[in-house]
Amino acid sequence: MNKKSPILSIIVPCCNEAPVLEETTRELTTVMDHLVREGKISSDSMILYVDDGSTDDTWAIIEQKAGHHPYVQGLKLSRNFGHQSALIAGIEATQDLSDCMISIDADLQDDVAAIDAFVDKYREGYDIVYGVRRKRKSDTFFKRSTALTFYKLMEKMGVRLVPNHADYRLMSKRAVDELMKYQEENLFLRGIVPLLGFPAVKVYYDRKKRFAGESKYPLKKMIAFAFDGITSFSIAPIKLVTCIGFLLVLLGAGVAIYSLAVWFLDHTISGWTSLILSIWIIGGMQLVAIGVIGEYIGKIFQETKRRPRYIIERNTTEKMKAKDTVPHG
């Protein structure tokens, strides 16, 4: 084995992905075979499927693949912990077995052909390689518009994100080692990885249609994910609520002065409508403010409990760890 060839781990979070796993394995193993033949990666490299609480045959397929294919390994979580936690579980499971890691979703929307370019950039000395969508033509107008708005909003709040990048990336072992020092419960990897500061580069690719199955990110989950990202990295929403509060106070003072002036001039008019509107607006703002503050308090509550980010039920990589494999990058 060529000692200069890095050990690569491809981490694939899965949740009810039984319809796509056969094709995903075929495409990823084809890429791995090519990279091994070219001497770009070690033959000890692996594909790690992380089953994030699937209720279909996902784990059965992973076990079957792990038993018959030298590249494939599996990690089964005890329940659904969420995409980001599944990614972290996979990263930690392969941290001591790899020189570099690539995370990719199982649905084959991210072009696996870009992995070759990822590895080339890693061999050039880059610690982080971001997979970035070249275009968003396959998205609906609504999704494209909301994504653009989200990136601009995060930028305004001082959060460093890579536009049109999801979780398709390569990270070197030293970048992963530093990433694992971030111990917060509410991990937002798209925001944390750019904070590491290591040499990084972008690789552009065209996103494909989902091979099979349904999207695991409907509108409700997308909004929740975006809100988690904002509140995990910025206190700007609290500052915004405070500013609106001051504006309402100034507006209230103006209305009070106007009311007194009208009263002194004896031009008072029944103001039921304006009064009700004012109550509704101020009451609504108060509820929004309480909700925003409550979101931050909830995150503090979760952090103080220090619960595990995931629980592993089955892990086929334990046999590899028993061999005391040491990365040589």
URNORQUI-V714264 format. One record per residue. N is the residue number from 1. OMEGA is omega as a letter, one per 30 degrees, with the letter a starting at -180 (999 if undefined). BURIAL is b if it has 24 or more other ideal C-beta (glycine too) atoms within 12 Angstrom, else e. Layout:
n=N omega=OMEGA burial=BURIAL
n=N omega=OMEGA burial=BURIAL
This chain:
n=1 omega=l burial=e
n=2 omega=a burial=e
n=3 omega=a burial=e
n=4 omega=a burial=e
n=5 omega=a burial=b
n=6 omega=l burial=b
n=7 omega=a burial=b
n=8 omega=l burial=b
n=9 omega=l burial=b
n=10 omega=a burial=b
n=11 omega=a burial=b
n=12 omega=l burial=b
n=13 omega=a burial=b
n=14 omega=l burial=b
n=15 omega=a burial=b
n=16 omega=a burial=b
n=17 omega=a burial=b
n=18 omega=a burial=b
n=19 omega=a burial=e
n=20 omega=a burial=b
n=21 omega=l burial=b
n=22 omega=a burial=b
n=23 omega=l burial=e
n=24 omega=l burial=b
n=25 omega=l burial=b
n=26 omega=a burial=e
n=27 omega=a burial=b
n=28 omega=l burial=b
n=29 omega=l burial=b
n=30 omega=l burial=e
n=31 omega=a burial=b
n=32 omega=l burial=b
n=33 omega=l burial=e
n=34 omega=a burial=e
n=35 omega=l burial=b
n=36 omega=l burial=b
n=37 omega=l burial=e
n=38 omega=a burial=e
n=39 omega=a burial=e
n=40 omega=l burial=b
n=41 omega=l burial=b
n=42 omega=l burial=b
n=43 omega=l burial=e
n=44 omega=a burial=b
n=45 omega=a burial=b
n=46 omega=l burial=b
n=47 omega=a burial=b
n=48 omega=l burial=b
n=49 omega=l burial=b
n=50 omega=a burial=b
n=51 omega=a burial=b
n=52 omega=l burial=b
n=53 omega=l burial=b
n=54 omega=l burial=b
n=55 omega=l burial=e
n=56 omega=a burial=e
n=57 omega=a burial=e
n=58 omega=a burial=b
n=59 omega=l burial=b
n=60 omega=l burial=e
n=61 omega=l burial=b
n=62 omega=l burial=b
n=63 omega=a burial=b
n=64 omega=l burial=e
n=65 omega=a burial=b
n=66 omega=a burial=b
n=67 omega=a burial=e
n=68 omega=a burial=e
n=69 omega=a burial=b
n=70 omega=a burial=e
n=71 omega=a burial=b
n=72 omega=l burial=b
n=73 omega=a burial=b
n=74 omega=l burial=b
n=75 omega=a burial=b
n=76 omega=l burial=b
n=77 omega=a burial=b
n=78 omega=l burial=e
n=79 omega=l burial=e
n=80 omega=l burial=b
n=81 omega=a burial=b
n=82 omega=a burial=b
n=83 omega=a burial=b
n=84 omega=l burial=b
n=85 omega=l burial=b
n=86 omega=l burial=b
n=87 omega=l burial=b
n=88 omega=l burial=b
n=89 omega=l burial=b
n=90 omega=l burial=b
n=91 omega=a burial=b
n=92 omega=a burial=b
n=93 omega=a burial=b
n=94 omega=a burial=b
n=95 omega=a burial=b
n=96 omega=a burial=b
n=97 omega=a burial=b
n=98 omega=l burial=b
n=99 omega=l burial=b
n=100 omega=a burial=b
n=101 omega=l burial=b
n=102 omega=l burial=b
n=103 omega=a burial=b
n=104 omega=l burial=b
n=105 omega=a burial=b
n=106 omega=a burial=b
n=107 omega=l burial=b
n=108 omega=l burial=b
n=109 omega=l burial=b
n=110 omega=a burial=b
n=111 omega=a burial=b
n=112 omega=l burial=b
n=113 omega=l burial=e
n=114 omega=a burial=b
n=115 omega=l burial=b
n=116 omega=l burial=b
n=117 omega=l burial=b
n=118 omega=a burial=b
n=119 omega=l burial=b
n=120 omega=l burial=e
n=121 omega=l burial=b
n=122 omega=a burial=b
n=123 omega=l burial=b
n=124 omega=l burial=e
n=125 omega=l burial=e
n=126 omega=l burial=b
n=127 omega=a burial=b
n=128 omega=l burial=b
n=129 omega=a burial=b
n=130 omega=l burial=b
n=131 omega=a burial=b
n=132 omega=l burial=b
n=133 omega=a burial=b
n=134 omega=a burial=e
n=135 omega=l burial=e
n=136 omega=a burial=e
n=137 omega=a burial=e
n=138 omega=l burial=e
n=139 omega=l burial=e
n=140 omega=l burial=e
n=141 omega=a burial=e
n=142 omega=a burial=e
n=143 omega=l burial=e
n=144 omega=a burial=e
n=145 omega=a burial=e
n=146 omega=l burial=e
n=147 omega=l burial=b
n=148 omega=l burial=e
n=149 omega=a burial=e
n=150 omega=a burial=b
n=151 omega=l burial=b
n=152 omega=a burial=e
n=153 omega=l burial=b
n=154 omega=l burial=b
n=155 omega=l burial=e
n=156 omega=a burial=e
n=157 omega=l burial=b
n=158 omega=l burial=e
n=159 omega=a burial=b
n=160 omega=l burial=b
n=161 omega=l burial=b
n=162 omega=a burial=b
n=163 omega=l burial=b
n=164 omega=l burial=b
n=165 omega=l burial=b
n=166 omega=l burial=b
n=167 omega=l burial=b
n=168 omega=a burial=b
n=169 omega=l burial=b
n=170 omega=l burial=b
n=171 omega=l burial=b
n=172 omega=a burial=b
n=173 omega=a burial=b
n=174 omega=l burial=b
n=175 omega=l burial=b
n=176 omega=l burial=b
n=177 omega=l burial=e
n=178 omega=l burial=e
n=179 omega=a burial=b
n=180 omega=l burial=b
n=181 omega=l burial=e
n=182 omega=a burial=b
n=183 omega=a burial=e
n=184 omega=a burial=b
n=185 omega=a burial=b
n=186 omega=a burial=b
n=187 omega=l burial=b
n=188 omega=a burial=b
n=189 omega=a burial=b
n=190 omega=l burial=b
n=191 omega=a burial=b
n=192 omega=a burial=b
n=193 omega=l burial=b
n=194 omega=l burial=b
n=195 omega=a burial=b
n=196 omega=l burial=b
n=197 omega=l burial=e
n=198 omega=l burial=b
n=199 omega=a burial=e
n=200 omega=l burial=b
n=201 omega=l burial=b
n=202 omega=l burial=b
n=203 omega=a burial=b
n=204 omega=l burial=b
n=205 omega=l burial=b
n=206 omega=a burial=e
n=207 omega=a burial=b
n=208 omega=l burial=b
n=209 omega=l burial=e
n=210 omega=a burial=e
n=211 omega=a burial=b
n=212 omega=l burial=e
n=213 omega=a burial=b
n=214 omega=l burial=e
n=215 omega=l burial=e
n=216 omega=l burial=b
n=217 omega=l burial=b
n=218 omega=a burial=e
n=219 omega=a burial=e
n=220 omega=a burial=e
n=221 omega=l burial=e
n=222 omega=l burial=b
n=223 omega=l burial=e
n=224 omega=l burial=e
n=225 omega=l burial=b
n=226 omega=a burial=b
n=227 omega=l burial=b
n=228 omega=l burial=b
n=229 omega=a burial=b
n=230 omega=a burial=b
n=231 omega=l burial=b
n=232 omega=a burial=b
n=233 omega=a burial=b
n=234 omega=l burial=b
n=235 omega=a burial=e
n=236 omega=l burial=e
n=237 omega=l burial=b
n=238 omega=l burial=b
n=239 omega=l burial=e
n=240 omega=l burial=e
n=241 omega=l burial=b
n=242 omega=l burial=e
n=243 omega=l burial=e
n=244 omega=l burial=e
n=245 omega=l burial=e
n=246 omega=l burial=e
n=247 omega=l burial=e
n=248 omega=l burial=e
n=249 omega=l burial=e
n=250 omega=l burial=e
n=251 omega=l burial=e
n=252 omega=l burial=e
n=253 omega=l burial=e
n=254 omega=l burial=e
n=255 omega=l burial=e
n=256 omega=l burial=e
n=257 omega=l burial=e
n=258 omega=a burial=e
n=259 omega=l burial=e
n=260 omega=l burial=e
n=261 omega=l burial=e
n=262 omega=a burial=e
n=263 omega=l burial=e
n=264 omega=l burial=e
n=265 omega=l burial=e
n=266 omega=l burial=e
n=267 omega=a burial=e
n=268 omega=l burial=e
n=269 omega=l burial=e
n=270 omega=a burial=e
n=271 omega=a burial=e
n=272 omega=a burial=e
n=273 omega=a burial=e
n=274 omega=l burial=e
n=275 omega=l burial=e
n=276 omega=l burial=e
n=277 omega=l burial=e
n=278 omega=a burial=e
n=279 omega=a burial=e
n=280 omega=a burial=e
n=281 omega=a burial=e
n=282 omega=l burial=e
n=283 omega=l burial=e
n=284 omega=l burial=e
n=285 omega=l burial=b
n=286 omega=l burial=e
n=287 omega=l burial=e
n=288 omega=a burial=e
n=289 omega=l burial=b
n=290 omega=l burial=e
n=291 omega=l burial=e
n=292 omega=l burial=b
n=293 omega=l burial=e
n=294 omega=l burial=e
n=295 omega=l burial=b
n=296 omega=l burial=b
n=297 omega=l burial=e
n=298 omega=l burial=e
n=299 omega=l burial=b
n=300 omega=l burial=e
n=301 omega=l burial=e
n=302 omega=a burial=e
n=303 omega=a burial=e
n=304 omega=l burial=e
n=305 omega=l burial=e
n=306 omega=l burial=e
n=307 omega=l burial=e
n=308 omega=a burial=e
n=309 omega=l burial=b
n=310 omega=l burial=b
n=311 omega=a burial=e
n=312 omega=l burial=b
n=313 omega=l burial=e
n=314 omega=a burial=b
n=315 omega=a burial=b
n=316 omega=a burial=b
n=317 omega=l burial=b
n=318 omega=l burial=e
n=319 omega=l burial=e
n=320 omega=l burial=b
n=321 omega=a burial=e
n=322 omega=l burial=e
n=323 omega=a burial=e
n=324 omega=l burial=e
n=325 omega=a burial=b
n=326 omega=l burial=e
n=327 omega=a burial=b
n=328 omega=a burial=e
n=329 omega=999 burial=b
